[in-house]
Amino acid sequence: MGVGSQRIAVEKPEVADTFAVRSLAPDILLFANLGAVQLNYTYGLEECLRAIAILEADALILHLNPLQECIQAKGDTNFKGLLDKINILCSKLPVPVIAKEVGNGISAKMAQQLIEAGVSAIDVAGAGGTSWAKVESERAENPLLQELGRTFTDWGIPTAECIADIRSHYPTVPLIASGGLRNGLEAAKAIALGADLVGLALPFLQAASQSPESLHETVQLLIAQITTVLFCTGNANLASLKHSHVLQKLA
Ligand SMILES: Cc1cc2nc3c(=O)[nH]c(=O)nc-3n(C[C@H](O)[C@H](O)[C@H](O)COP(=O)(O)O)c2cc1C
């Protein structure tokens, strides 16, 4: 599980408790989260360590959201020199760093730069699902920003394309597929394409906003969909699905 940006918790310690979910999930992978661009706006090692400590996280996700910042009234658009700062953090933090987009995708070229900077894994968060350009366009009061957001609503590299492209260049880098995945069949397809993990944001948020029972049903259905794919393709587990060539049959 990955939490949303912990910037609010870093800046307002009184709400840090709302992120402290480790006691509820003692043995799962938990990812801390901060915007990489904050490294150009006063954040450094100390803030990252705090985000990790609040969650007792196994890794820190640094999200890259240049398009989203462009559609915000006072967006943080200074992305200059971030790779060097990420590089320093990767060498100093006690946990691995994961680089992640937020719905516009990561290309193989960008993956190369991030891997060279020292990140341990990549979450492509590709296009096809939640669109932050659209969200910011809806939130914006300024008509120019509203239209700018609408223009870029569908912008980005689709998730499947990111996974296939990065995997073909980097056969072993840990890769997370997210962005537009809506059920266990799509999750299984992403794994067959080469992802090691998958992430879903909107489907969990929608279910959680209804009721705890709805969230439980969503998780049960997701598991049933994935195990059905494994059963019907003759794969004992996800690791085996990853190395099988069943994609044509799943399509
Ligand atoms: C309400 C909401 C808040 C989000 N906040 C963050 C965030 O703080 N940090 C981050 O890395 N991604 C954030 N995301 C992006 C998701 O992690 C994901 O990359 C994106 O929504 C695409 O996945 P989806 O199509 O399944 O929603 C957020 C998504 C949603 C729906």
The ligand as an SDF file (V2000), in Angstrom:
LIG
                    3D

 31 33  0  0  0  0  0  0  0  0999 V2000
   -7.5210   11.1480   -4.8930 C   0  0  0  0  0  0  0  0  0  0  0  0
   -6.1720   10.7780   -5.4350 C   0  0  0  0  0  0  0  0  0  0  0  0
   -5.0360   11.3120   -4.8300 C   0  0  0  0  0  0  0  0  0  0  0  0
   -3.7510   10.9880   -5.2900 C   0  0  0  0  0  0  0  0  0  0  0  0
   -2.6520   11.4810   -4.6510 N   0  0  0  0  0  0  0  0  0  0  0  0
   -1.4260   11.0710   -5.0070 C   0  0  0  0  0  0  0  0  0  0  0  0
   -0.2680   11.4480   -4.2760 C   0  0  0  0  0  0  0  0  0  0  0  0
   -0.3550   12.2010   -3.3140 O   0  0  0  0  0  0  0  0  0  0  0  0
    0.9550   10.9670   -4.6590 N   0  0  0  0  0  0  0  0  0  0  0  0
    1.0720   10.1260   -5.7520 C   0  0  0  0  0  0  0  0  0  0  0  0
    2.1900    9.6720   -6.0380 O   0  0  0  0  0  0  0  0  0  0  0  0
    0.0080    9.7920   -6.4870 N   0  0  0  0  0  0  0  0  0  0  0  0
   -1.2280   10.2160   -6.1290 C   0  0  0  0  0  0  0  0  0  0  0  0
   -2.3160    9.8260   -6.8630 N   0  0  0  0  0  0  0  0  0  0  0  0
   -2.0970    9.1970   -8.1730 C   0  0  0  0  0  0  0  0  0  0  0  0
   -2.2650    7.6980   -8.1330 C   0  0  0  0  0  0  0  0  0  0  0  0
   -1.2860    7.1250   -7.3020 O   0  0  0  0  0  0  0  0  0  0  0  0
   -2.1640    7.0880   -9.5310 C   0  0  0  0  0  0  0  0  0  0  0  0
   -0.8580    7.2660  -10.0450 O   0  0  0  0  0  0  0  0  0  0  0  0
   -3.1410    7.6900  -10.5160 C   0  0  0  0  0  0  0  0  0  0  0  0
   -4.3340    8.0390   -9.8590 O   0  0  0  0  0  0  0  0  0  0  0  0
   -3.4740    6.7180  -11.6400 C   0  0  0  0  0  0  0  0  0  0  0  0
   -4.0980    5.5620  -11.1100 O   0  0  0  0  0  0  0  0  0  0  0  0
   -5.6880    5.3100  -11.2340 P   0  0  0  0  0  0  0  0  0  0  0  0
   -6.0540    5.4880  -12.6730 O   0  0  0  0  0  0  0  0  0  0  0  0
   -5.8780    3.9030  -10.7340 O   0  0  0  0  0  0  0  0  0  0  0  0
   -6.3980    6.3010  -10.3530 O   0  0  0  0  0  0  0  0  0  0  0  0
   -3.6030   10.1290   -6.4090 C   0  0  0  0  0  0  0  0  0  0  0  0
   -4.7610    9.6000   -7.0260 C   0  0  0  0  0  0  0  0  0  0  0  0
   -6.0270    9.9110   -6.5540 C   0  0  0  0  0  0  0  0  0  0  0  0
   -7.2320    9.3070   -7.2430 C   0  0  0  0  0  0  0  0  0  0  0  0
  1  2  1  0
  2  3  1  0
  2 30  2  0
  3  4  2  0
  4  5  1  0
  4 28  1  0
  5  6  2  0
  6  7  1  0
  6 13  1  0
  7  8  2  0
  7  9  1  0
  9 10  1  0
 10 11  2  0
 10 12  1  0
 12 13  2  0
 13 14  1  0
 14 15  1  0
 14 28  1  0
 15 16  1  0
 16 17  1  0
 16 18  1  0
 18 19  1  0
 18 20  1  0
 20 21  1  0
 20 22  1  0
 22 23  1  0
 23 24  1  0
 24 25  2  0
 24 26  1  0
 24 27  1  0
 28 29  2  0
 29 30  1  0
 30 31  1  0
M  END
$$$$
